[in-house]
Amino acid sequence: VIGAVSRQPSKGLAVKKPSAVTEYAVTTLSSRQPDDLPSAVSQPSAVPEKKYKLTARISHSLAMELKLFCTYHRIDVWQAMEAAVREYLGRQTAAVTHDDIDDDVKSDKANFIINLYHEFTGNDWKEPDWDAYKQIKTIPLEIVETGMLVASLRAPRPIRSFAYFVSEIQNPEHGKLKSTHEYITYLRMKLAAKREGK
């Protein structure tokens, strides 16, 4: 397959063979539409994004592979590099985010708080709520519930996300209470009365 590949260099690629590491400067962004584009490489949109000049240093052997790949598939170097970066970043972000979320989903504490959130707001738990949860995940459940109740009582309008509760849950005054259980019972009675319009 390699023998059948055209030897014309891809646009925007400069190879300095004598060195062990080759520097590439993507300077030409072609508007040419490739005929046989690999699935991992997205084709340019109708309204192209603003492109930035990028200089990357890679090994000579990898440079040759990249050059042959781009020539064979008739794509520009910037397209291959952009697709590779997007895929790598996507995998890294997914690995970190979902690992953290999976651990939280399995915990009884997280499930208890999710149930409280649904009880106090009527909302379903959404993906962005995990970011707010991470800010209070080490706080004792009694204080979390106290903060959520206080915030619910003070809310002037319907609550849209768990992030609304974070600052009240983190209020250090709640940790000074001697009888949290009795206070929670009192707050629940007040919240019930508020909902009934009393």
Residue frames relative to the residue before (quaternion, step in Angstrom):
aa qw qx qy qz dx dy dz
V 1.0000 0.0000 0.0000 0.0000 0.00 0.00 0.00
I 0.6593 0.5192 -0.3197 0.4400 3.56 0.93 -0.89
G 0.6365 0.5505 -0.3380 0.4214 3.58 1.04 -0.77
A 0.6907 0.4776 -0.2804 0.4650 3.56 1.16 -0.58
V 0.5184 0.6611 -0.4050 0.3608 3.55 1.28 -0.12
S 0.5061 -0.6387 0.4890 0.3110 3.52 -1.04 0.81
R 0.3769 -0.7546 0.4955 0.2072 3.59 -0.94 0.81
Q 0.4243 0.6907 -0.4864 0.3259 3.59 1.22 0.21
P 0.4576 -0.7041 0.4623 0.2847 3.60 -0.76 0.96
S 0.4995 -0.6368 0.4964 0.3141 3.55 -1.17 0.65
K 0.5997 -0.5872 0.4051 0.3626 3.56 -1.14 0.67
G 0.8165 0.2742 -0.2013 0.4664 3.53 -1.11 0.74
L 0.6478 0.5233 -0.3172 0.4538 3.62 1.23 0.17
A 0.0079 -0.7891 0.6138 -0.0213 3.56 -0.83 1.00
V 0.1150 -0.8188 0.5614 0.0328 3.60 -0.63 1.11
K 0.1351 -0.7682 0.6229 0.0603 3.55 -0.86 1.03
K 0.2806 -0.8386 0.4440 0.1446 3.57 0.08 1.30
P 0.6336 0.5727 -0.3750 0.3606 3.66 0.81 -0.73
S 0.7124 0.4537 -0.2752 0.4592 3.63 1.00 -0.67
A 0.5503 -0.6190 0.4523 0.3307 3.57 -1.20 0.57
V 0.7507 0.2501 -0.1535 0.5920 3.56 1.20 -0.56
T 0.2140 -0.8031 0.5500 0.0822 3.54 -0.79 1.03
E 0.2786 -0.7627 0.5616 0.1590 3.57 -0.94 0.86
Y 0.1407 -0.7831 0.6036 0.0519 3.54 -0.97 0.97
A 0.0755 -0.7655 0.6368 0.0526 3.55 -1.02 0.78
V 0.2398 -0.7695 0.5772 0.1312 3.54 -0.52 1.18
T 0.0455 0.8409 -0.5326 0.0842 3.54 -0.21 1.28
T 0.7379 0.3502 -0.2119 0.5366 3.60 1.17 -0.45
L 0.0869 -0.7839 0.6143 0.0249 3.56 -0.74 1.07
S 0.2006 -0.8270 0.5175 0.0892 3.56 -0.11 1.31
S 0.3440 -0.7224 0.5595 0.2161 3.56 -1.15 0.64
R 0.3814 0.7391 -0.4682 0.2984 3.59 1.34 0.11
Q 0.3375 -0.7358 0.5521 0.1997 3.61 -0.98 0.85
P 0.3501 -0.7470 0.5193 0.2231 3.64 -0.59 1.05
D 0.4497 -0.7092 0.4812 0.2514 3.60 -1.08 0.76
D 0.8001 0.1573 -0.0611 0.5756 3.59 1.01 -0.75
L 0.0591 0.8432 -0.5270 0.0885 3.56 0.43 1.25
P 0.4702 -0.6703 0.4879 0.3025 3.63 -0.81 0.93
S 0.6162 -0.5937 0.3746 0.3570 3.57 -1.12 0.70
A 0.6407 0.5453 -0.3289 0.4289 3.60 1.11 -0.61
V 0.6910 0.4338 -0.2664 0.5133 3.58 1.24 -0.38
S 0.2765 -0.7815 0.5382 0.1525 3.57 -0.52 1.15
Q 0.4533 -0.6879 0.4974 0.2719 3.53 -1.02 0.81
P 0.6206 -0.5623 0.3845 0.3883 3.60 -1.11 0.59
S 0.4494 -0.6833 0.5038 0.2782 3.57 -1.02 0.77
A 0.6906 -0.4744 0.3381 0.4285 3.56 -1.31 0.30
V 0.7481 0.2171 -0.1418 0.6108 3.56 1.08 -0.75
P 0.2819 -0.8127 0.4814 0.1684 3.62 -0.07 1.24
E 0.4872 -0.6431 0.5075 0.3025 3.53 -1.14 0.72
K 0.5795 -0.5547 0.4528 0.3892 3.54 -1.25 0.39
K 0.2187 -0.7969 0.5541 0.1009 3.57 -0.81 1.00
Y 0.2346 -0.7661 0.5864 0.1187 3.53 -1.16 0.73
K 0.5152 -0.6227 0.4879 0.3299 3.55 -1.10 0.68
L 0.0634 -0.8073 0.5865 -0.0153 3.55 -0.85 1.04
T 0.1221 -0.7745 0.6174 0.0636 3.57 -0.93 0.91
A 0.0100 0.8093 -0.5850 0.0516 3.57 -0.68 1.08
R 0.2426 -0.7611 0.5849 0.1405 3.56 -1.05 0.78
I 0.0769 0.7916 -0.5983 0.0974 3.57 -0.70 1.15
S 0.6487 -0.5359 0.3650 0.3985 3.58 -1.23 0.38
H 0.6402 -0.5504 0.3765 0.3814 3.56 -1.21 0.54
S 0.6580 0.5159 -0.3220 0.4441 3.61 0.94 -0.84
L 0.6578 0.4877 -0.3117 0.4819 3.58 1.02 -0.79
A 0.5967 0.5662 -0.3544 0.4447 3.57 1.13 -0.66
M 0.6551 0.5062 -0.3099 0.4676 3.57 0.99 -0.85
E 0.6417 0.5181 -0.3246 0.4630 3.59 0.99 -0.81
L 0.6538 0.5146 -0.3060 0.4627 3.55 0.97 -0.89
K 0.6477 0.5267 -0.3142 0.4521 3.57 0.97 -0.88
L 0.6781 0.4832 -0.2905 0.4716 3.59 0.90 -0.93
F 0.6315 0.5433 -0.3290 0.4447 3.57 0.99 -0.85
C 0.6985 0.4747 -0.2709 0.4620 3.56 0.83 -1.01
T 0.6537 0.5059 -0.3170 0.4650 3.58 1.00 -0.79
Y 0.6678 0.5157 -0.3009 0.4444 3.58 0.91 -0.93
H 0.7598 0.3612 -0.1942 0.5044 3.58 0.93 -0.92
R 0.3818 -0.7621 0.4523 0.2624 3.56 1.35 0.11
I 0.4816 0.6094 -0.4782 0.4098 3.55 0.76 1.11
D 0.5267 -0.6215 0.4728 0.3357 3.56 -1.22 0.36
V 0.6456 -0.5370 0.3827 0.3851 3.55 -1.21 0.54
W 0.6465 0.5396 -0.3361 0.4218 3.59 0.91 -0.85
Q 0.6258 0.5373 -0.3452 0.4477 3.59 1.09 -0.65
A 0.6646 0.5001 -0.2982 0.4683 3.57 0.95 -0.90
M 0.6707 0.4998 -0.2996 0.4589 3.57 0.94 -0.90
E 0.6543 0.5152 -0.3177 0.4534 3.59 0.95 -0.85
A 0.6560 0.5102 -0.3102 0.4615 3.58 0.97 -0.87
A 0.6556 0.5182 -0.3100 0.4533 3.57 0.99 -0.86
V 0.6582 0.5023 -0.3085 0.4683 3.59 0.96 -0.86
R 0.6481 0.5220 -0.3227 0.4508 3.59 0.93 -0.89
E 0.6718 0.4990 -0.2999 0.4581 3.57 0.91 -0.92
Y 0.6579 0.5156 -0.3081 0.4544 3.58 0.94 -0.90
L 0.6796 0.4848 -0.2927 0.4662 3.58 0.86 -0.96
G 0.6317 0.5440 -0.3267 0.4453 3.56 1.02 -0.79
R 0.6716 0.4933 -0.2971 0.4662 3.57 0.96 -0.86
Q 0.6659 0.5085 -0.3079 0.4507 3.58 0.93 -0.89
T 0.6611 0.5065 -0.3047 0.4622 3.57 0.95 -0.91
A 0.6629 0.5075 -0.3056 0.4578 3.57 0.93 -0.91
A 0.6444 0.5400 -0.3252 0.4330 3.58 0.97 -0.85
V 0.6916 0.4685 -0.2806 0.4727 3.59 0.89 -0.93
T 0.7011 0.4932 -0.2806 0.4319 3.55 0.75 -1.07
H 0.7452 0.4294 -0.2464 0.4468 3.57 0.70 -1.04
D 0.5809 0.5539 -0.3848 0.4556 3.59 1.11 -0.49
D 0.6646 0.4991 -0.2972 0.4701 3.56 0.94 -0.92
I 0.6763 0.4978 -0.2930 0.4571 3.56 0.90 -0.94
D 0.6313 0.5420 -0.3408 0.4377 3.60 0.95 -0.83
D 0.6462 0.5162 -0.3186 0.4631 3.58 0.98 -0.83
D 0.6771 0.4953 -0.2933 0.4584 3.57 0.98 -0.86
V 0.6363 0.5485 -0.3319 0.4290 3.56 0.98 -0.87
K 0.6748 0.5077 -0.2891 0.4509 3.57 1.06 -0.77
S 0.6277 0.5739 -0.3442 0.3976 3.62 1.14 -0.41
D 0.5268 -0.6320 0.4719 0.3168 3.55 -1.09 0.81
K 0.6090 0.5736 -0.3515 0.4201 3.57 1.06 -0.74
A 0.6644 0.5010 -0.3059 0.4626 3.57 0.89 -0.92
N 0.6625 0.5035 -0.3104 0.4596 3.58 0.93 -0.86
F 0.6244 0.5356 -0.3360 0.4586 3.58 1.05 -0.75
I 0.6786 0.4860 -0.2855 0.4708 3.58 0.92 -0.92
I 0.6193 0.5328 -0.3429 0.4637 3.59 1.02 -0.74
N 0.6553 0.5027 -0.3107 0.4705 3.59 0.99 -0.81
L 0.6251 0.5217 -0.3364 0.4731 3.58 1.04 -0.75
Y 0.6416 0.5356 -0.3199 0.4462 3.56 0.93 -0.91
H 0.6731 0.4801 -0.2985 0.4769 3.57 0.93 -0.87
E 0.6416 0.5361 -0.3204 0.4453 3.58 1.02 -0.82
F 0.7431 0.4309 -0.2289 0.4580 3.59 0.85 -0.96
T 0.8006 0.2984 -0.1375 0.5011 3.60 1.06 -0.66
G 0.3839 -0.7123 0.4965 0.3142 3.57 1.13 -0.60
N 0.5441 0.6366 -0.3867 0.3862 3.60 1.30 0.00
D 0.4217 -0.6347 0.5731 0.3015 3.52 -1.28 0.42
W 0.5348 -0.6167 0.4784 0.3236 3.55 -1.18 0.64
K 0.1183 -0.8124 0.5700 0.0342 3.58 -0.84 0.99
E 0.7272 -0.4611 0.2961 0.4133 3.54 -1.26 0.42
P 0.6825 0.4850 -0.3215 0.4422 3.68 0.80 -0.84
D 0.5687 0.6169 -0.3861 0.3834 3.61 1.15 -0.47
W 0.5692 0.5978 -0.3888 0.4092 3.59 1.17 -0.46
D 0.6059 0.5575 -0.3584 0.4401 3.60 1.06 -0.68
A 0.6697 0.4714 -0.2926 0.4936 3.57 0.99 -0.82
Y 0.6207 0.5614 -0.3416 0.4276 3.58 0.99 -0.79
K 0.6345 0.5568 -0.3327 0.4203 3.59 0.98 -0.83
Q 0.6309 0.5496 -0.3332 0.4345 3.59 1.16 -0.51
I 0.7857 0.2899 -0.1500 0.5254 3.60 1.16 -0.48
K 0.3844 0.7827 -0.4389 0.2168 3.60 1.28 0.02
T 0.6964 0.4557 -0.2827 0.4769 3.63 1.16 -0.43
I 0.5406 0.6223 -0.3981 0.4025 3.59 1.27 -0.08
P 0.5600 -0.6261 0.4192 0.3445 3.64 -0.92 0.85
L 0.6192 -0.6003 0.3703 0.3451 3.55 -1.07 0.80
E 0.6314 0.5470 -0.3478 0.4256 3.60 0.95 -0.79
I 0.6723 0.4798 -0.2923 0.4821 3.57 1.01 -0.81
V 0.6050 0.5478 -0.3503 0.4596 3.58 1.07 -0.72
E 0.6854 0.4794 -0.2879 0.4664 3.56 0.85 -0.98
T 0.6245 0.5366 -0.3364 0.4570 3.58 1.01 -0.79
G 0.6769 0.4978 -0.2896 0.4584 3.56 0.86 -0.95
M 0.6581 0.5076 -0.3111 0.4611 3.57 0.99 -0.81
L 0.6475 0.5139 -0.3198 0.4629 3.57 1.03 -0.76
V 0.6521 0.5094 -0.3138 0.4656 3.57 0.92 -0.92
A 0.6653 0.5007 -0.3013 0.4647 3.59 0.91 -0.92
S 0.6400 0.5272 -0.3246 0.4551 3.60 1.02 -0.78
L 0.6604 0.5077 -0.3053 0.4614 3.57 1.01 -0.82
R 0.7257 0.4391 -0.2419 0.4712 3.59 1.02 -0.74
A 0.5044 0.6851 -0.4187 0.3176 3.60 1.20 -0.39
P 0.3131 -0.7790 0.5119 0.1818 3.63 -0.67 1.05
R 0.7772 0.1526 -0.0736 0.6060 3.57 1.31 -0.31
P 0.7043 -0.4534 0.3112 0.4488 3.61 -1.20 0.26
I 0.4028 -0.7124 0.5286 0.2254 3.57 -1.01 0.89
R 0.2668 -0.8172 0.5003 0.1032 3.57 -0.80 1.06
S 0.8150 0.0805 -0.0276 0.5732 3.61 1.13 -0.46
F 0.6286 -0.5504 0.3968 0.3801 3.56 -1.25 0.41
A 0.5331 0.6483 -0.3957 0.3727 3.58 1.18 -0.52
Y 0.5613 0.6200 -0.3832 0.3921 3.59 1.15 -0.58
F 0.7081 0.4907 -0.2588 0.4367 3.61 1.06 -0.75
V 0.5068 0.7204 -0.4047 0.2459 3.58 1.13 -0.63
S 0.6998 0.4818 -0.2982 0.4351 3.61 0.70 -1.00
E 0.6703 0.4870 -0.3033 0.4706 3.59 1.00 -0.76
I 0.6187 0.5301 -0.3413 0.4687 3.59 1.05 -0.71
Q 0.7091 0.4566 -0.2511 0.4751 3.57 1.04 -0.80
N 0.4130 0.7111 -0.4675 0.3245 3.61 1.28 -0.02
P 0.3991 -0.7587 0.4582 0.2348 3.64 -0.49 1.13
E 0.5378 0.6405 -0.4033 0.3714 3.61 1.17 -0.41
H 0.6285 0.5573 -0.3495 0.4150 3.59 1.06 -0.68
G 0.6447 0.5360 -0.3197 0.4414 3.57 1.14 -0.54
K 0.6344 0.5504 -0.3206 0.4379 3.59 1.26 -0.27
L 0.4890 0.6815 -0.4283 0.3361 3.58 1.26 -0.17
K 0.3912 -0.7338 0.5098 0.2206 3.60 -0.96 0.89
S 0.7883 0.1646 -0.0807 0.5873 3.57 1.08 -0.72
T 0.1474 -0.8344 0.5283 0.0543 3.54 0.28 1.30
H 0.6330 0.5598 -0.3402 0.4125 3.59 0.95 -0.85
E 0.6801 0.4795 -0.2918 0.4715 3.59 0.90 -0.93
Y 0.6412 0.5232 -0.3216 0.4602 3.57 1.04 -0.76
I 0.6269 0.5307 -0.3297 0.4656 3.59 1.04 -0.79
T 0.6362 0.5247 -0.3232 0.4641 3.59 0.99 -0.84
Y 0.6430 0.5220 -0.3059 0.4695 3.57 1.00 -0.87
L 0.6809 0.4895 -0.2885 0.4621 3.59 0.90 -0.94
R 0.6294 0.5293 -0.3370 0.4584 3.58 1.00 -0.72
M 0.6324 0.5207 -0.3289 0.4699 3.59 1.03 -0.76
K 0.6556 0.5089 -0.3095 0.4641 3.58 0.98 -0.84
L 0.6567 0.5084 -0.3129 0.4608 3.58 0.99 -0.85
A 0.6324 0.5246 -0.3287 0.4657 3.57 1.02 -0.75
A 0.6530 0.5102 -0.3046 0.4696 3.56 1.01 -0.85
K 0.6294 0.5378 -0.3294 0.4541 3.59 1.04 -0.79
R 0.6753 0.4973 -0.2944 0.4583 3.55 0.96 -0.83
E 0.6754 0.4664 -0.2858 0.4945 3.54 1.15 -0.61
G 0.5151 -0.6790 0.3941 0.3441 3.57 1.30 -0.03
K 0.4680 0.6810 -0.4499 0.3389 3.57 1.19 0.40
